[in-house]
Amino acid sequence: MTTYADTVLRGGTVLDLSGYTPGMRATPEWLASRPTAVAVKNDLVVALGEDAEALIGPDTQLIELDGSTVIPGLADTHLHYTGFAVTQFVYTKMGTDVFRDIADLPAYLTKDRIDASGWIRGHGSDPLVLGRNITAKDIDAALDANGIAGTPVVLFDWSGHALTLNQVALDLCGITKDTPEPVGGVIVRDAEGNPEGFLQDAALVPVIETIPPVPAEQLRDAYAKAQAYLHGLGLTALTEPGMGPGHVALLDGSPSPAAMEVLADFAASGDLSLRVSVMALPVGTGGGNAAAVREHLSNGLHKTFERPGIDPHRLRIGAVKVFADGTPQNGTTWHKDPIHDMNEPGHRCGHMVLVGDSDDDKVEELKEIIRAVESFDLQIGVHCIGDRTVETVIDALAEIIPNDPKRPYLIHTTELYPQGAEKAGSYGISLNFNPTIISTFIRHMPEEYRRRCEPLGLALRAGANIGITSDAPVVHPDWRPAFVYAVTRSHCWEGEVPADDLRYAGITTLDALAAMTSRAASRERDESWRGTLAVGQKADLAVLEGGWPDNAEVETLLDRAILLTMVDGRVVHRA
């Protein structure tokens, strides 16, 4: 007796990716060889091509593709789910698409923006676009103009590594002229040493410890709205890069232990349809140390979601996140050359943001942190941007946990030299990249920097497992611009892209797709059950309007809609 499929999608191109190899091109001949149908039974892919159509029964749901493309469900392995949810659906939006002039502050700091806790919270500003940092005086002047003086205000910048407070908020947080400079952070001050309101990295800690958290019901609602939005982009899985005690020095502080409880309840209720792998965050940006890592893991941080009612295929803690350095705009990344003009003489190469009195001390602390995570048999992901940090982290991982089956990886990997790529490939170290973030500043950098910035092609040829990620809410989670940048390198150059740079650093459209599907699943050690549309894999998929483009047509992706998204064979988005 024939067991019919629950659902069959037919009449398009199915990019199952089961036979993908690096460098593969989406030529007309290759696309014509792909299956034109896929069958789903329960939560699994059960057949492709003619075999799939043979499973159409009287009760089978038929989805006519009309020439569209079925791709595996996309996985963004660096998307701050909590931060994206609250910045998109709770806070006042102040991104560079709307807020480009400090003189317009009064329009954003209005009485109706005061939340139930009595604060105004905004997100998304960029000092480079505004021409300077927002100050406490700027905010207080706007509040005066609107008749709401004395309201505490916190404005998070776009990067998640800086914010501005007004004077009453500074007072509530206890930040004064006498407050010492925190290790791994910056309090911007005026000529007399008084805080101007702009804080960076570890200096955020007292702020996050003071401002009231988003109420649980409001956060749960934001999770649901963010989930629907991400499904609309074809996302079926993500890695939440940091929840836990270190939230006090990460983004807006929202990925807290309390938020972990809300997320756990959301999953246990059955309402979480995304596959969410959380990175435990013992320590945030600045002051990272092995003792704190061991303490929080010993207390069971990594077991937070191991409870009845939570499917680990839906929500789990899969790794530990460590910040080795910070951000270029804050002068907290570590480089071979003195690029941080804002830093004091002698510190313009920057430093890692770990504890230690010298760079050598910090390197040793990094190694101790790696050993600490390894002692709990957990995967580690390390935030590193500066070229010296990237090489140091690769060297340390290769020395301490070479070819580790838990698959350690670098987060951002902004500046990468050939020897670093080769060592990563040889020692089983994965590399995550953020093309859309890079697009916001790379064209203004020297040519030699642009050529070593995020060379995905170099890393892929070296045998490293690469990932394309967004880091939302730092930038929008839409994967399509990132694919265009990764394939064309157009974000790195004004005008024509040099042919040698494209050969060196560019990848194909299928490489990009694999980076957010099969390779993403492999980095999470999930390749046995998700990441492709091979028979037997989970039926996590998305339907992209039209055909899949080869390199020359990659920009056509920008105008294509996701028509349908499925998780476990269930439709979670339909355009």
N, C-alpha and C positions, 0 to 999 in steps of 0.2 A: 504494500500500500504506500503510495507516494505521500510524503510529508511536504505540504506546500509551504511556501514562504509567507511570512507575515506581510512583507513589503518588498516590492521590486521597483527599482529605479531603472528606466531604460530610455534609449534613444539619444544618448550623449556619449561622452568620453569618460571612462573611469580610470583615473590615475591611481592605481592601487599601490604603486611604489615598491612592490615586493621585489622587483628586479633592478632597483635603482643602483647605479654606481656613480661615484663622483665625476663631474664633468659631462654627464649625460645631457644631450640637447633634446628639446621638444620640437624636432623636425616634423614636417608633414608626414613623412613615412613612418616615423616612430609613433606619432599620435594615431595614425590609421591602424596601427597594430594593437592598439589598446582595446580592452573589453568595452562593450557598449551598454552593458547592464550589470547591476549588482543586486543580489538577493539577500534579504535579512530575515532571520528567524530568531525570535526572542531578542537577545542582545548581541547576536553575532552575525558576521558576514558568513553566508553559507555557500554562495556560488557567485561566479562571475561569467559574463558573456552569455553564450547560448545556454550554458548550464543554468544560469540564473533565470532566463526566460522560461526554461522548462519547468520551473517551480511555481509558475503562476497558476493559482487555483481559484476557485469560485469566490473565496473570501480574501484573497490577496489584495492589499492596497497597491494600486499601480500609480507610480509617479512618472509622468512623461517629462523627460528632460529637454526635449525640443532643441537639441544641439548644445546644451550646457555641459559643464564639466563637474564630475564628482571627484572631490579630493578628500584625503583623510582629514579628520578634524584637526584644526590648528591648535598648537600648544605654545603659549608664550611663557617661556621659562624664567622670565624676570618681570613680573607684573604685580605691583603692589595692590592686591585686590582690595584690602581695607582702605588704603589711602586713596585709591581711585574712586571707591564707592562714596566716601565722605566728601572728597573735593568736587566730585561731579554732582552729587545729589543732596549735599548738606550745606557746604560752605558757599560764600559769595565768590563767584568766578571772576578772576582778575587776570586772566591770561593775556598774552601779548596780542591776541586777535582783537581784544576790546580795550585793554588798559595800556596806553602808550605814553601818557603824559601825567606826571605827578599832580599837575594843576587840576586834574579831573577827579582827584580823590573824594571830594565831597559827594560825588554821584554814587559812590560805592559804600560810603560809611553813613548810611541813613538809619533812621529810627527803626524802620521795619526789618533791618538786618540784625538787630539785637536778638540773640537766641534765648532759649528758656533759661540758660545759665547766667544771662546778663552780659555776655561777651559778644563781640563781633569777630568773626573769623573769615579771613579771605585767603585765596590761594591763586598762584600762577604768575605773579609779577616777575619781571626780569630787569635787574639794574642796568644791564647793557642797553636794553631798549629804552628804558626811562632816562638814561644818561647819568644816573647816580643812584646810590642807595636811598630808599625811603627812610625817613627819620621819625623819631617820636614827635618832633615838632611839626612835621608835615601832617601826621595823623591828628594831633590835637587841634591844629588849625582847622582841619576838615570837620572835626566833631563840633568845634565852636560855631562854625558856619551853619551847622545843621541843628544847633540848640541841644546837643546831647553830650556836652562836655562831661568828662569824668567816667565815660564808658570804657571799660578795658577792651583793648583791640590787639589782636595778633594777626599779622599778615605773613603767610608762608610764601616764600618765593617759589619759582618753578622747579628748582632743583631738588627740593627736599632737604637741603643742607644749610639753609639760612632762613631767617625771619626778621620781622621788625615788630617791636612793641611800642605802644605809646607810653607816656610817663606813668600813668596810673598802673598799667600792667607791669612796667619795670619795678614799681614800688611793691606791688603784690608778690612779685617773684624775688624780691630782695636783692635786685641787681643795682649796685650803687658804684660810686667812684672808688670805694674801698674793696670791691669785689675783685679777687685775684683772677688773672687770666687762667682759664681751665686748660689742662693738658689736652691737646688735640682740638682746641676750639679758639674762637676769636670773639672778643667783645670790642666792637668798633667804638672809639672814644673821640671826643673833641680835644682841642688843644689843652684844656684844663684837666683832662682825664675822665670827664663825665661820660657815661654811656650815651651814645646817640640813639640807641634803640635797635641797631642792626647787629644781630648775633649770628655766629657761624658754627656749624658742627657741634662739638661737645659743649659749647656755650648754651645750646638749646635745652640742656638737661633741666635746670631749675624752672624753665618755662613749662615744659611738658609735665613736670611734677606738680605744677600749680594750677594750670588751666583745667576746668572741669571736663571730664570725658563726654563724648557724644552719648546721649541716653541709649540704652540697649535696644529699645523698640525702634528708635530712629535709625540706629546702625543696622539692625536686621532689615528694615525696609530699604536702606541704601544698598545692602548686599543683594537683595532681590532685584532692584532696578539695575545695578551694575551687571549682574549676571545676565539679564535679558539683553542688555546693550552688547555685551561681549559675545553672546551667542549670535547676535545679529552681524557680527564680524566674522563668523565662522569658527570662533574659538570654542573648543570643547574641554580644554585643560589649561592650567596655568600653575606656575610656581610663585607662591607668595613669598618674596625674598626678605623675610625677617619679621617674626612675631615673638614677643617675649619681654623679659626685663629690659633689654636694650632699646625698647621703643622710646625711651626718654631721650635718645639722641638719634632718632630716625624720622625723617619726614615731619609729619605733624604730630607724631606721638600716638596716632590712632591704632597701630597694630600692637596693642597692649595685651597683657594677660587677661584683662577683662574682655577685650575684643575676641580673644581666643575662645572664651566661654560662649559668647554670642554666636560665633561661627560654628562651634561644636553643636549648639542647640539647633542652628539652622540646618546642619547636616543630619542630625538625629531625627529631625522632623520629616525628612524626606524631601525638603524643598531645595536642597543644593543639587543642581544638575551638572554644574561644572565639576571637573576632576581637579581638586586643589591639593597640591603638595606644598606644605609650609616648611620654610627654613627656620629652625629655632634660632633666636637671636639673644644670646646671653648678655652681650655688650654691644652698644651702638657705635656711632661714629666718634672715635676718640677714646683713648684710655683702654683699649683692648688688652686683655691679659689672660694668661693661662689659668690663673687661680680662679677668676670669676667664671670662666668657661667650665672648669671642673665642678665648681660649687653648684651652678645652676643645673648642669646635667646630672650631677649626683642627686639633686632634689627632684629629678624626674621631668624636667622641662620637655624633653624629647618624647615623653609618653603621654602628653596632654590629651591627645585624641584617641588613645587606646581605651575605649570604653564601650559598653553595650549600645547597640543601635547605630554605631558609626562604621560604615563600610570603608576600609582602608583604601579601596579603589576610588573612593569619592573624596575622602579627607584624611590626611595623614601628615606627620612630620617626617620629611625625607632626608633632611640634611641640617647642618649647622652653618650659619653665615658668620663670616669674620670680615671686619673692615681693616685692610692693611693700610690704605690711605684714604683721602677724602675727595675733594673736588678741585679742579684747576682754578675756578673763579674765586675760591676761598684761600688759595695758596697752600692747600693741605695735601697736594700730591707730590710724589718724590721723583725727581728727574736727574738725569746725568748733567744737564746744562742748567744754568741759573735763569729760569724763565719767569719766576714769580717776582715781578718788580715791586709788588705791594708788600713783600716781606722785608724784614730787617736785613741789612748786609750780613752775609755769613749764613743766611737761611733761605736764600733765593732759589736753591735747588729743591727746597721743601724737605719734608721728612715723612716717614710713615707715622700713622696716628696711634701707634701702639705705645705702651709704657716703655720707659727706658731713657737713660740720660744721654745716650749717644745713638747714632745710627746702628752701630754694631750691637748695642744692647737691644734695640728694637728688632733687629734681624733674629737674634737669639730668642726673643719673646715670641716672634712669629713661629719659629720652629717648635717651641714649647706648646703653643696653641694647637698646632697640627698634631703633635703627639697626644695632647689632651683629648682632642676629638677622636683620634684613632683609638684611644684606649676604651672608648664607648662603642667602637665598631660602627661609627656613623660617617656618612659622606660629608665632605667639607666643600664649601664654596667661598672663594675669597675675592672681595671687592678690591680691584687694583686698576689704576688708571695710568699713572706716570710710568715712563719707560723703565726706570730703575726699580720701581715696585714690581712691575710685571715680570722682569727678569729674576728678581729676588724670589718672588713667590713660586715661579716655575722651578727654579733651582731647589728651593726648599722642599716642594712636593716631590720632585724627582729623587731627592736624597732620602727623604724619610718614608714615603709611601709609593715607591715606584710601581707602576702598572697595578695600582690598587683596584681590585674588583668593584669597589664602591664608587669608582669613577669621579675623583675630585675635579673641580673645575674653577676657572677664573671667571669673575664677573666683570664685564666691561672690556677688559683687555685692549684698552684704547691705543697704546703705542706698542707695537710688536715688531721686533727685528727677526731676520731669518733664523738666527741661532735659537731664539726663543721658541719659534714655531716648530723647528725641528725637534727640540727637546720635548716639547709638549706632545708631539706626535709619537715620539719614541717611548715615552714613559706613561702613556695613557691618560694624559691630562686634557680635559675638554676646555674649549674656549668660547665664551659667550660674547656677542658683540651687539652694539646699539646704533645702527646706521642713522636712524632718525634723529637721535640726540646729536650725533656728530654733525649732521647737516645744519644745525643751528649756529655753528661757529667755525667750522673747519676751513671755509674759504678765506678766512682772514688770517690764517696761520701761514708760516713760511713753507715753501715747497717741500723741503726735506721732511718736515713734520707731516704734511699731507700724505706723502708717499709711504710713510710707515704707520699711518693711522688706519686701524681696522682693515688690514689686508686679508680678507676672508679667503681669497683664492690661494694665497701663500699658505695659510693655515691648513686648508683642505688638502692641498698637494702634499703637505708634510705629514699627513695622516692623522691630524687632530680632528676630533669630533667638534664641529662648530655649531653655534646656535645664533639665531637672529631673534632679538628680544626688544621690547619697547621701553621697559622701566616706567611704564605709566604709573602714576599721573605726571611724571616728569615731562613726558610727551604723550601725545594721543596714542592709544593702543592699536590704531589701524596699521595692519601689517603691509599694506600695499605700497605706500611710499618707501618703506624699508626695503622691500624687494627690489624696487626700481633702483634705489641707491646702491644696494649690494651688487646688482648686476652691471650697472652702467658706470658707477663711480662718479656720476654727474654732480653729486653733492660736494665733491672735493675740489672742483675746478670751475672757474669762470670760462664759459665757452667750451671749445672742443676738449674732450678728455684725452690726454696723451696715450697713444697706443701702448707704450710699454707699461704704463701704470695699469691700464685695463687688463693686460695680459698677466701682470704680476699679482694684482689684488682682486680682480673681478671674478664673479662666479656665474653659473648659468641659472636660468629660472627654475630648473628642476633641482639644482643644488639648494636654492633658496627655499623651495617648497619642502625638501627633505629636512632642512635645518629647523623647520617649525613643525615637523610631523615625526618621521621615523627617527631622525637623529635626536630630536627632543625627547622622545620616548626612551631611546637608548641611554641618554644622559641621566634619566630618572630610573634606569634599570627596569623599564616596563616593556621592552621590545617584544617579549614573549606573548603579550596580550593586547597591545595597542600600538598605534603609530603608522600602520599601513592599512590597506583594505584587502589584504590577503585573506583567503578563506580560513576561518577559525579565529580571526581577530575581532575585537569589539567593534560593533557597528557605530563608531563615532565618525561622522562624516559631514561634509558641507558641499552644497551645490553652488558653483560659481557661474554666473551668467556668461554665456558664450564659451568659446574654446580657450584652451590654455596657450599662452603666447610663448614663442621662443624669444631669445635675447633681444632681437631687433624690435620686437613689438611689446616689450615688457611694460612700457608706459600705458598701454591700453588697460592694464589692470586697474589703474586709478579710477576708471569710470565704470567698473564692473561691480554689480551688486552680488551679495550672498543671498541666494533665493531661498535656501532651506538649510537648516542645521539639525543634525540628529546626534543624540548621545544614547548609547545602549539601545539603538534601534528605535528610539522615541523622538518624535519631532519636538524640538525645543525652540525653534525659530522658523517662521515662514514669512517671506516678504509679501 
